[in-house]
Amino acid sequence: MKIIILSAVLALLASSCSNEETSNDNQILAPVRVHVNDFSVSMDEFPESQTRATDIANYNDVKAITLAFYNGTTEEYKTTQLRSSATNFGDFSLSLPIGSYTMVVVGYALLDGDEFTLTSPTSASFSPKARETFVNTQTVNITNAAAVDISATLERIVSRLKVDSTDGRTANATSVRMTLSAGGKSFNPSTGAATVNTGFTNTLNISAAVGNTTSSTSFLFLASDEQDINVTIETLDADGNPLFSKTVENVPLKRNRITTLSGTMYTNPSVGGAFQVNTDWLTGNNVPF
């Protein structure tokens, strides 16, 4: 009987020590430093085949960086740096307990009134408009208290649609409305693909002077690397009434590429003109309308 009791006591002590060691492991914090040192940026805006990595300090279109670590679906850490207020934009210092994490880094343009939301390694979104976006996700394992240094090179995951007029703006035209039949403003950071593929509408104010040609841009996330989308282009007056409307069907778009639609938008377009599509992704897509 004594032997049995002694054995039980020893087992309880061993279990207690084991639990204490596990608990202590969970309390160990490792310093982590993340340096967003490079952005993969295509040359000549971004339709060219040649790309270069540029330091974040030299790419001013990225105004904010959101960094997050997830343990499974649990958010362990998240912060956002703004270029306008960060001392060392792109450098982060934090501490993480022992464990395995998915690190998500999103660099993006940010204008007044924009909202960017990151909720998991597979869900992020913009409101009211999608912006130029770069992403890096990777697995980070913290096994002890030793310092961990991580470098992250972000890749552009958006497609850009330009609508250029070949005629001059009229005095009564104040904005351009672009309605896209697919794509979205939300995306999966792990894949770069759109999580909503129902399309959206962007209305953009015209800044060009009366008589000058205009250029309007929308960024969007695609459901796949390449996607054909119908685009309706409207010019509007100050009250939002359409002055001109044209739908271009099956416009080819590709991730990290610019597709340009060009044509008359302020005067009556010619009737019966054929649409031609330049599908050379390496130099951009020009779609006359």
C-alpha positions as CSV (number, residue, x, y, z in Angstrom):
1,M,0.0,0.0,0.0
2,K,2.9,2.4,0.9
3,I,4.5,1.7,-2.5
4,I,1.3,2.4,-4.3
5,I,0.8,5.7,-2.4
6,L,4.4,6.7,-3.0
7,S,4.1,6.0,-6.7
8,A,0.9,8.1,-6.9
9,V,2.7,11.0,-5.1
10,L,5.6,10.8,-7.5
11,A,3.3,10.8,-10.5
12,L,1.5,13.9,-9.2
13,L,4.8,15.6,-8.7
14,A,6.0,14.7,-12.2
15,S,2.7,16.0,-13.6
16,S,3.0,19.2,-11.7
17,C,6.6,19.8,-12.9
18,S,5.6,19.1,-16.4
19,N,2.7,21.5,-16.3
20,E,4.9,24.1,-14.7
21,E,7.5,23.7,-17.5
22,T,4.8,24.0,-20.1
23,S,3.4,27.1,-18.4
24,N,6.9,28.6,-18.2
25,D,7.4,28.0,-21.9
26,N,4.3,29.9,-22.7
27,Q,5.6,32.9,-20.6
28,I,9.0,33.0,-22.5
29,L,9.0,36.0,-24.8
30,A,11.4,36.2,-27.8
31,P,12.2,39.6,-29.2
32,V,11.2,39.8,-32.9
33,R,12.4,42.4,-35.4
34,V,10.7,42.8,-38.8
35,H,12.3,44.8,-41.5
36,V,10.3,45.5,-44.6
37,N,13.3,46.3,-46.7
38,D,12.1,45.8,-50.2
39,F,9.1,46.1,-52.4
40,S,8.9,44.2,-55.7
41,V,7.9,47.0,-58.1
42,S,7.6,46.7,-61.9
43,M,9.4,49.3,-63.8
44,D,7.6,52.0,-65.8
45,E,4.6,52.1,-63.4
46,F,4.1,48.4,-63.4
47,P,3.3,46.8,-66.7
48,E,6.9,46.0,-67.7
49,S,8.3,42.5,-67.5
50,Q,11.4,43.7,-65.8
51,T,11.0,44.2,-62.1
52,R,13.2,45.6,-59.4
53,A,13.2,45.6,-55.6
54,T,13.2,49.1,-54.2
55,D,13.6,50.2,-50.7
56,I,10.4,51.2,-49.1
57,A,11.8,54.7,-48.4
58,N,12.0,55.3,-52.1
59,Y,8.5,54.2,-53.0
60,N,6.3,57.0,-51.7
61,D,3.0,55.5,-53.0
62,V,3.0,53.1,-50.0
63,K,1.7,55.3,-47.1
64,A,1.0,52.6,-44.5
65,I,2.1,49.1,-43.4
66,T,0.1,46.8,-41.3
67,L,2.0,43.9,-39.6
68,A,0.2,41.0,-37.8
69,F,1.1,37.7,-36.3
70,Y,-1.6,35.0,-36.1
71,N,-1.5,31.8,-34.0
72,G,-3.9,29.7,-36.1
73,T,-6.9,32.1,-36.3
74,T,-6.0,33.9,-33.1
75,E,-4.4,37.4,-33.5
76,E,-1.3,37.5,-31.3
77,Y,-0.1,40.9,-32.5
78,K,-1.1,43.7,-34.9
79,T,0.1,47.2,-35.6
80,T,0.0,49.8,-38.4
81,Q,2.8,52.2,-39.3
82,L,2.1,55.4,-41.2
83,R,4.8,56.9,-43.4
84,S,3.8,60.4,-42.2
85,S,4.6,59.6,-38.5
86,A,7.0,56.7,-38.4
87,T,10.6,57.4,-37.5
88,N,11.9,54.3,-39.3
89,F,9.2,53.4,-41.7
90,G,9.3,49.6,-42.4
91,D,11.0,48.6,-39.2
92,F,9.1,46.9,-36.4
93,S,10.1,45.6,-32.9
94,L,7.9,43.4,-30.8
95,S,7.9,40.3,-28.6
96,L,6.2,37.0,-29.1
97,P,5.8,33.9,-26.9
98,I,7.0,30.5,-28.0
99,G,4.9,29.1,-30.8
100,S,4.3,28.9,-34.6
101,Y,2.8,32.0,-36.3
102,T,1.6,33.2,-39.7
103,M,3.1,36.6,-40.3
104,V,1.1,39.0,-42.6
105,V,2.6,42.2,-43.9
106,V,0.5,44.5,-46.0
107,G,1.8,47.8,-47.5
108,Y,-0.7,50.0,-49.2
109,A,-1.6,53.5,-50.4
110,L,-3.8,55.5,-48.1
111,L,-5.8,58.6,-48.7
112,D,-8.0,60.7,-46.5
113,G,-11.2,58.8,-45.7
114,D,-9.8,55.4,-46.5
115,E,-10.2,52.4,-44.2
116,F,-8.1,49.2,-44.4
117,T,-9.1,46.2,-42.3
118,L,-7.1,43.0,-41.7
119,T,-8.9,40.4,-39.7
120,S,-7.0,37.1,-40.5
121,P,-4.3,35.7,-42.7
122,T,-7.1,35.1,-45.3
123,S,-9.2,38.2,-45.0
124,A,-8.5,41.9,-45.6
125,S,-10.5,44.7,-47.2
126,F,-10.5,48.3,-48.3
127,S,-13.3,50.9,-48.0
128,P,-14.5,52.9,-49.9
129,K,-11.9,52.2,-52.7
130,A,-9.2,49.6,-53.2
131,R,-5.7,51.0,-53.3
132,E,-2.3,49.8,-54.6
133,T,-1.4,46.9,-52.3
134,F,1.7,44.8,-51.6
135,V,1.6,41.7,-49.4
136,N,4.0,39.2,-47.8
137,T,2.9,36.2,-45.7
138,Q,5.2,33.7,-44.1
139,T,5.5,31.1,-41.3
140,V,7.5,32.2,-38.3
141,N,8.5,29.7,-35.6
142,I,9.6,30.9,-32.1
143,T,11.3,28.1,-30.3
144,N,13.2,29.9,-27.5
145,A,14.0,33.3,-26.2
146,A,16.7,34.1,-28.8
147,A,16.1,37.2,-30.9
148,V,14.5,36.6,-34.3
149,D,15.2,38.9,-37.3
150,I,12.8,38.7,-40.3
151,S,13.0,40.4,-43.7
152,A,9.9,40.7,-45.8
153,T,9.7,41.5,-49.5
154,L,6.2,42.5,-50.5
155,E,4.7,41.7,-53.8
156,R,2.0,43.8,-55.6
157,I,-1.3,41.9,-55.8
158,V,-3.7,44.4,-57.4
159,S,-4.7,45.0,-61.0
160,R,-5.0,48.6,-62.2
161,L,-7.6,49.8,-64.7
162,K,-7.1,53.1,-66.5
163,V,-9.7,54.9,-68.5
164,D,-8.2,57.6,-70.7
165,S,-10.2,60.0,-72.9
166,T,-9.0,60.8,-76.4
167,D,-11.2,63.9,-76.5
168,G,-11.3,67.0,-74.2
169,R,-13.4,67.3,-71.1
170,T,-16.6,69.4,-71.6
171,A,-17.6,72.0,-69.1
172,N,-20.6,70.1,-67.8
173,A,-18.7,66.9,-67.0
174,T,-17.5,66.7,-63.4
175,S,-16.8,63.0,-62.7
176,V,-16.3,59.6,-64.3
177,R,-18.1,56.5,-63.0
178,M,-16.6,53.1,-63.6
179,T,-18.7,50.0,-63.0
180,L,-16.9,46.7,-62.9
181,S,-18.8,43.5,-63.3
182,A,-16.4,41.4,-61.3
183,G,-13.4,41.6,-59.0
184,G,-13.5,43.2,-55.6
185,K,-12.1,45.5,-52.8
186,S,-11.4,42.6,-50.4
187,F,-8.7,40.0,-50.7
188,N,-7.0,37.0,-49.1
189,P,-3.5,38.0,-48.1
190,S,-2.2,34.4,-48.3
191,T,-3.2,34.1,-52.0
192,G,-3.7,37.7,-53.2
193,A,-7.0,36.7,-54.7
194,A,-10.3,38.6,-54.2
195,T,-12.6,37.2,-51.6
196,V,-15.6,38.9,-53.1
197,N,-16.0,38.7,-56.9
198,T,-19.2,40.7,-57.5
199,G,-17.6,43.8,-58.8
200,F,-18.2,47.4,-57.6
201,T,-18.6,51.0,-58.8
202,N,-16.0,53.8,-58.5
203,T,-16.9,57.5,-59.0
204,L,-13.8,59.7,-59.6
205,N,-13.7,63.5,-59.8
206,I,-12.2,65.0,-62.9
207,S,-9.2,67.2,-62.2
208,A,-8.3,68.0,-65.8
209,A,-9.2,71.4,-67.1
210,V,-12.0,71.9,-69.6
211,G,-10.8,70.9,-73.1
212,N,-8.0,68.6,-71.8
213,T,-8.0,64.8,-72.0
214,T,-8.7,62.9,-68.8
215,S,-7.3,59.8,-67.1
216,S,-9.1,57.9,-64.3
217,T,-7.8,54.9,-62.4
218,S,-9.4,52.1,-60.4
219,F,-7.5,49.4,-58.5
220,L,-9.1,46.0,-57.9
221,F,-8.4,42.5,-56.7
222,L,-9.0,39.6,-59.1
223,A,-10.5,36.2,-58.3
224,S,-7.6,34.6,-60.4
225,D,-4.4,35.8,-61.8
226,E,-6.1,36.8,-65.1
227,Q,-9.7,37.7,-65.4
228,D,-12.0,39.2,-68.1
229,I,-14.4,41.9,-66.8
230,N,-17.1,44.0,-68.3
231,V,-16.6,47.7,-67.6
232,T,-19.2,50.4,-68.0
233,I,-17.8,54.0,-68.3
234,E,-20.0,57.0,-67.6
235,T,-19.3,60.7,-67.5
236,L,-21.5,62.6,-65.0
237,D,-22.6,66.1,-64.5
238,A,-22.6,67.9,-61.1
239,D,-25.9,66.3,-60.2
240,G,-24.8,62.8,-61.0
241,N,-26.7,62.6,-64.3
242,P,-25.0,60.5,-67.0
243,L,-23.8,62.5,-70.0
244,F,-22.1,59.6,-71.8
245,S,-22.2,55.8,-71.2
246,K,-20.3,53.0,-72.8
247,T,-19.9,49.3,-71.8
248,V,-16.7,47.5,-72.9
249,E,-17.1,43.7,-72.6
250,N,-14.5,41.2,-71.6
251,V,-11.8,43.6,-70.7
252,P,-8.7,41.5,-69.9
253,L,-7.1,42.2,-66.5
254,K,-4.1,40.7,-64.8
255,R,-2.6,40.9,-61.4
256,N,0.3,43.3,-61.2
257,R,-0.5,44.7,-64.6
258,I,-2.2,47.8,-66.0
259,T,-5.0,47.6,-68.6
260,T,-5.9,50.9,-70.3
261,L,-9.2,51.7,-72.0
262,S,-9.0,54.7,-74.3
263,G,-11.6,56.5,-76.4
264,T,-14.0,59.4,-76.8
265,M,-15.9,60.2,-73.6
266,Y,-17.2,63.7,-73.9
267,T,-18.4,63.9,-77.5
268,N,-20.5,61.4,-79.5
269,P,-18.3,58.4,-80.3
270,S,-18.1,57.1,-83.8
271,V,-20.7,54.4,-84.6
272,G,-19.6,51.0,-85.8
273,G,-16.0,51.2,-84.7
274,A,-14.3,47.8,-83.9
275,F,-12.8,47.2,-80.5
276,Q,-9.2,45.9,-80.5
277,V,-7.4,44.4,-77.6
278,N,-3.7,44.4,-77.1
279,T,-3.1,41.3,-74.9
280,D,0.6,41.8,-74.4
281,W,0.6,41.8,-70.6
282,L,4.3,42.7,-70.4
283,T,3.7,46.2,-71.9
284,G,0.1,46.8,-70.7
285,N,-3.3,46.4,-72.4
286,N,-4.6,49.1,-74.6
287,V,-8.3,48.7,-75.4
288,P,-9.6,51.5,-77.7
289,F,-13.3,52.2,-77.4
